[in-house]
Amino acid sequence: MNKGHFFTSNLFEITRGEDEATNPALYGKNLAEWLCKKFIAIGYANAEVIPEDWGWRVMCSTKDIDLWVGCGAVETDALMNSYPKENPPKCNEVIWHVFPSAEIRIFKPVALIKKIMGKINSLDHENRFANELEQILKNEKSIIFCQEP
């Protein structure tokens, strides 16, 4: 599995109450919306943002495979304990994390059969998708990559 990318940026504002759709201090809605627009621009016309209990997901499905990016702020003790709901952290005070994933659609029998027969390799799709994600991030000057905390 691709561990994804860790970075800081002043581009992704955190809005009060956005973590009500996820869990406390799991921010990243603005980041997910930004990524969604970028993926739409490169051909994933049906990309959409979905809140999850662990953060935010950008779905970029293809015919037989669900390609998606998980994204959000890295959950640290300081982040969890330092900011009341009324006063979320500033965007440049968090480390952002994004990671790509590719999953065969198990509820689509044709895709499952193709997987079993070796006609679909989710790793190939994930690698291509990971490269697209990396290019999107590298093309944004306000993103500063960092080590995993």
C-alpha positions as CSV (number, residue, x, y, z in Angstrom):
1,M,0.0,0.0,0.0
2,N,1.2,3.5,-0.9
3,K,1.8,5.5,2.3
4,G,1.0,8.7,0.4
5,H,2.4,12.1,1.0
6,F,2.8,14.3,4.1
7,F,3.0,18.1,3.7
8,T,2.3,21.5,5.0
9,S,0.4,24.2,3.2
10,N,-1.4,27.5,3.8
11,L,-3.8,26.6,1.0
12,F,-6.4,24.5,2.8
13,E,-8.5,26.4,5.3
14,I,-10.1,24.6,8.1
15,T,-13.7,25.7,8.7
16,R,-15.5,25.6,12.0
17,G,-17.6,22.5,12.4
18,E,-16.2,20.6,9.4
19,D,-15.2,17.7,11.6
20,E,-18.8,17.1,12.6
21,A,-19.1,15.1,9.4
22,T,-16.1,13.0,10.4
23,N,-14.7,12.8,13.9
24,P,-13.3,15.4,16.3
25,A,-10.2,17.1,14.8
26,L,-10.2,15.1,11.6
27,Y,-10.0,18.1,9.2
28,G,-9.4,18.2,5.5
29,K,-12.6,19.0,3.7
30,N,-11.1,21.9,1.8
31,L,-8.1,19.8,0.9
32,A,-10.5,17.0,-0.4
33,E,-12.5,19.6,-2.4
34,W,-9.3,21.0,-3.9
35,L,-8.1,17.5,-4.9
36,C,-11.5,16.6,-6.3
37,K,-11.4,19.6,-8.7
38,K,-7.9,18.6,-9.8
39,F,-9.0,15.1,-10.5
40,I,-12.0,16.3,-12.5
41,A,-9.7,18.5,-14.5
42,I,-7.5,15.5,-15.5
43,G,-10.4,13.3,-16.6
44,Y,-12.2,11.8,-13.5
45,A,-15.5,13.4,-14.4
46,N,-17.4,11.8,-11.6
47,A,-15.0,12.5,-8.8
48,E,-16.7,13.4,-5.5
49,V,-15.9,14.2,-1.9
50,I,-17.2,11.9,0.8
51,P,-16.8,12.3,4.6
52,E,-15.6,9.3,6.5
53,D,-15.2,8.6,10.2
54,W,-11.4,8.7,9.6
55,G,-11.2,11.9,7.4
56,W,-12.2,12.7,3.9
57,R,-12.3,10.6,0.7
58,V,-12.1,11.8,-2.9
59,M,-13.8,9.0,-5.0
60,C,-12.5,8.8,-8.6
61,S,-14.0,5.5,-9.7
62,T,-13.3,3.8,-13.0
63,K,-15.3,1.0,-14.7
64,D,-14.1,-1.9,-12.6
65,I,-12.0,-0.3,-9.9
66,D,-12.7,2.3,-7.2
67,L,-9.8,4.7,-7.1
68,W,-9.8,7.0,-4.2
69,V,-7.7,9.4,-2.2
70,G,-7.9,9.5,1.6
71,C,-7.0,12.9,3.0
72,G,-6.9,14.9,6.1
73,A,-4.9,16.4,8.9
74,V,-2.5,14.1,10.8
75,E,-4.1,13.3,14.1
76,T,-1.7,14.3,16.8
77,D,-2.3,14.7,20.6
78,A,-1.7,18.4,20.2
79,L,-4.3,18.7,17.4
80,M,-6.8,16.6,19.3
81,N,-6.4,18.4,22.6
82,S,-5.4,22.0,21.8
83,Y,-8.2,23.3,19.7
84,P,-11.8,23.7,20.8
85,K,-14.5,23.2,18.2
86,E,-15.1,26.9,18.0
87,N,-11.5,27.6,17.1
88,P,-10.0,25.0,14.7
89,P,-6.3,25.3,14.0
90,K,-4.9,27.4,11.2
91,C,-4.2,25.5,8.0
92,N,-0.4,26.0,8.3
93,E,-0.4,24.5,11.9
94,V,-1.2,21.0,10.7
95,I,0.5,18.4,8.7
96,W,-1.7,17.1,5.9
97,H,-1.7,13.5,4.7
98,V,-3.0,12.1,1.4
99,F,-2.8,8.5,0.2
100,P,-4.2,6.7,-2.9
101,S,-6.0,3.5,-3.0
102,A,-7.4,1.1,-5.6
103,E,-10.1,-1.5,-4.8
104,I,-11.8,-4.0,-7.1
105,R,-15.5,-3.5,-7.0
106,I,-16.5,-6.7,-5.1
107,F,-20.2,-6.1,-5.7
108,K,-19.7,-6.0,-9.4
109,P,-19.4,-9.7,-10.5
110,V,-17.8,-8.9,-13.8
111,A,-14.9,-7.0,-12.1
112,L,-14.5,-9.8,-9.5
113,I,-14.2,-12.4,-12.3
114,K,-11.7,-10.3,-14.2
115,K,-9.7,-10.0,-11.0
116,I,-9.7,-13.8,-10.4
117,M,-8.7,-14.4,-14.1
118,G,-5.9,-12.0,-13.8
119,K,-7.3,-9.5,-16.3
120,I,-7.4,-6.7,-13.7
121,N,-4.5,-5.7,-11.5
122,S,-5.5,-3.2,-8.9
123,L,-1.8,-2.5,-8.1
124,D,-1.2,-1.2,-11.7
125,H,-4.2,1.1,-11.4
126,E,-3.1,2.3,-7.9
127,N,0.4,3.0,-9.2
128,R,-0.9,5.1,-12.1
129,F,-3.3,6.9,-9.8
130,A,-0.6,7.5,-7.2
131,N,1.6,9.1,-9.9
132,E,-1.3,11.4,-10.9
133,L,-1.8,12.4,-7.3
134,E,1.9,13.1,-6.9
135,Q,1.9,15.3,-10.0
136,I,-1.1,17.3,-8.7
137,L,0.7,17.9,-5.4
138,K,4.1,18.7,-7.0
139,N,2.4,21.2,-9.3
140,E,1.2,23.3,-6.4
141,K,3.9,25.7,-5.2
142,S,2.3,26.2,-1.7
143,I,2.6,22.5,-0.8
144,I,5.8,21.8,1.1
145,F,6.5,18.0,1.5
146,C,7.7,16.7,4.9
147,Q,8.4,13.5,6.7
148,E,5.8,11.4,8.3
149,P,5.4,12.6,11.9
